[in-house]
Amino acid sequence: MATSVTVGVEEEFLLVDPVTGAPVPKNAEVAQTAEEGGVDLQLELTSCQVETSTDVHSDTAALLKELAQLRRDVAVCAERNDARLLAVAIPPTVPERFPVTDTPRYQRIAREFGMLASEQGLSGCHVHVGVPDREVAVQVSNHLRPWLPVCLALTANSSIYHGAETGYASWRSILWRRWPSAGPPPYFDSLDDYEAMVEMLLSSGNILDRKMVYWDIRPSDSFPTVEVRVSDVPATIAESALLATLVQAAAMTALESIEKGERAPQVPAEVLRAAYWNAARSGLDGNGLDPVTRRVAPVRALIAGLRRHTEAALDELGARSFVDETIDSVLRRGNGARRQTLALRARGDVADVINELATATLEGCS
């Protein structure tokens, strides 16, 4: 097995009114309060969102501890500005438009992409895993590519929108793919192949800068990492740590395959998109599609397949027990999407969804 790789996590959150649950444009105020308290928060595209970033970790327990600390601290900063922090991938109740954050870059995106920016408010979770160089990053991305739908299904957390059921566990995934550079990543033969595609997107105006390469896995331009971006922001810190650990183990498994000269399966884009749709639609429940074998299987079986695929790496990380226990807990209790849906069905009141999400956001953080 390849040497353990490091991992870091970025989580995007929604700021909402503590009474109505509607998104509130207070990210600058919350970030200022956080800065005064020694917490670094990033502003997102809409002024209703903030993002946290962990340090680099190799140990799941340390990562989980920092995720808890960050959510707890930011929730306090939000409360001090009369807002509530929610780990949710789309707002359950929304305004007609989202105010775009007042920075030159975000305002330019708003001008160029219109309603794609002002109807945003989508929050994801990004997992960075360390790799030797960008050429290796492209090959690791190819190996992780078929597992992205499973990661999406496991962490889906956006089933309620405009106060109603969307019929999807991850409505964020469906909306996000409207951007020209978002969604399932292409298969790239080399770093040169990847760079040529990025240059085409830039020259054609499909993206304004390299940060707008929104594919669900990509070599990072800022760090020596592969960045996995497929997931909704998970409802709980345990689910975020589970996602990060599975991605970390899958990257280790990919590095071992690359060292052996094994190429990743070249899953056609159409097949991967079909698997994505199944994952976004079903979440944990029902069937999914294995993009390699093209066979329909219960989502639980596909999750078990990822667990088996990464078993040796999980043992090396000392994370097998955590992963097994957390997967079992999520399958039994439900991910954020299932929890949202059950909360709404109980009384038909979106306020119950907001309360369920607020509870899940800080679950395990005290």
Disulfide bonds with the S-S distance in Angstrom:
none
